Amino acid sequence: MAGRHHPAAERQAHPQARDRELFTLDIRSGARRVLRQALNLRAVTVSSDGRFVAYTIAFDSAARNGLWVQATAGGTPRELNDYGSYRWRDGGRLLLIPLNAAGGPHVLRQYTVQTGAWATLGDLGDQVRQSDWGVSPDGKLLNYLSAKDGNVRVVQLP
């Protein structure tokens, strides 16, 4: 049919048409700032001070898949080259329990946004059950559900 747009043809002509947007919204002015576009944005979490956002892109192109950190003010996203479960410790430090397909105790790592540096904080001596963990509001304690016995453990962070 001449003159009509077909959605499938539109997607083939513009492959990014299926992408979703990660954006900030100023609720006073209504202004939107698109931070990133991808097919599958997951586990989006904002730092406690609102300056950064961490997110995972999965089941997309190899160039876009991964764990990313980006300033909410915009700018270039940084790929962290690791996968796992993550939580913000505070406004500038992201904690990560890397995916460990081989099994064994989980390790806790920390990414500092300002320096772009990783530090290993320690071995938990256990596995976290189904990503069930959290960080205290002051960033000094980590709690998790033990995969070994189902008990809640609390760890003081260095």
C-alpha positions in Angstrom: 0.0 0.0 0.0 1.5 3.2 -1.1 1.9 6.0 1.4 1.5 3.9 4.5 4.2 3.2 7.0 4.7 -0.4 8.1 6.2 -0.8 11.6 8.4 -3.8 10.6 9.8 -1.9 7.6 10.5 1.1 9.8 12.4 -1.1 12.3 14.5 -2.7 9.5 15.3 0.8 8.1 16.2 2.1 11.6 17.4 -0.8 13.8 17.7 1.6 16.9 13.9 2.2 16.7 13.5 -0.8 19.2 16.0 0.7 21.6 14.8 2.0 25.0 16.1 5.2 26.5 17.7 5.8 29.9 17.0 9.5 30.6 16.8 12.1 33.4 13.8 14.2 33.7 13.6 17.6 35.4 10.2 17.5 36.9 10.0 21.3 37.2 10.7 22.2 33.6 9.9 18.8 31.9 13.3 18.8 30.3 14.6 15.3 29.3 18.2 14.4 28.9 18.8 11.0 27.2 21.8 9.3 28.8 21.8 6.1 26.8 19.9 4.0 24.3 19.9 0.2 24.2 17.7 -2.7 23.6 17.8 -4.0 27.1 18.7 -1.7 30.0 18.6 -3.5 33.3 19.3 -3.1 37.0 19.5 0.7 36.8 20.5 2.2 40.1 21.3 5.8 41.0 24.1 6.8 43.5 23.0 8.2 46.8 23.9 11.7 45.8 22.2 11.4 42.4 25.4 12.2 40.5 25.9 8.8 38.9 23.9 5.9 37.5 25.0 2.3 37.1 23.2 0.0 34.7 23.7 -3.2 32.7 23.0 -3.7 29.0 22.3 -7.3 28.1 21.3 -9.2 25.0 22.3 -6.4 22.8 25.4 -5.9 20.5 28.8 -6.9 21.9 29.8 -3.3 21.8 27.0 -2.3 24.1 26.6 -5.3 26.5 28.2 -4.8 29.9 28.1 -3.0 33.2 28.3 0.8 32.8 28.5 3.9 35.0 27.6 7.3 33.8 27.1 10.8 35.2 23.4 11.8 35.4 24.4 15.2 34.0 25.4 13.4 30.8 28.7 12.6 29.2 30.4 9.4 28.0 29.5 6.2 29.8 32.3 4.1 31.3 32.2 0.3 30.8 33.4 -1.5 33.9 34.3 -4.8 32.1 32.8 -7.0 34.8 29.4 -8.6 35.4 27.7 -9.4 38.7 25.5 -7.9 41.3 26.1 -4.3 42.3 25.0 -1.6 44.8 26.1 1.9 45.5 28.1 2.3 48.7 27.9 6.1 48.5 27.9 8.9 46.0 31.1 7.8 44.2 31.8 4.2 45.1 30.0 1.2 43.5 30.3 -2.3 45.2 30.3 -5.4 43.0 30.0 -9.0 43.7 31.4 -10.4 40.4 29.6 -13.3 38.7 31.5 -16.5 39.7 30.4 -19.3 37.4 33.0 -21.7 38.9 31.3 -21.5 42.3 33.2 -20.9 45.5 33.0 -17.9 47.9 32.0 -14.5 46.5 34.5 -11.7 46.4 33.5 -8.1 47.1 35.0 -5.4 44.8 34.7 -1.6 44.9 34.9 0.8 41.9 35.7 4.4 42.6 34.1 6.6 40.0 36.5 9.6 40.4 39.6 7.6 39.8 38.3 4.8 37.7 40.1 2.3 39.9 39.0 -1.1 41.2 39.9 -2.5 44.7 39.2 -5.9 46.0 37.8 -5.5 49.5 37.8 -9.1 50.4 36.5 -12.6 50.2 33.1 -13.0 51.8 33.9 -16.7 52.7 30.4 -17.6 51.5 28.1 -17.1 48.6 25.3 -14.6 48.5 21.9 -16.2 47.8 20.2 -14.8 44.6 21.7 -11.3 44.8 20.1 -10.8 48.2 22.4 -8.2 49.7 22.5 -4.6 50.7 24.6 -1.7 52.0 23.8 0.4 55.1 22.9 4.0 54.4 26.3 5.2 55.8 28.2 2.7 53.6 30.0 1.1 56.5 28.1 -2.3 56.6 27.1 -4.9 54.1 24.4 -7.5 54.8 23.7 -10.6 52.8 21.7 -13.8 52.8 24.0 -16.8 53.0 23.6 -19.4 50.2 25.2 -21.9 52.6 22.7 -21.8 55.5 20.1 -19.1 54.8 21.3 -16.9 57.6 21.8 -13.2 57.3 25.4 -12.1 57.7 26.6 -8.5 58.4 30.1 -7.5 57.4 31.9 -4.3 58.3 33.4 -2.7 55.2 37.0 -1.4 55.2 
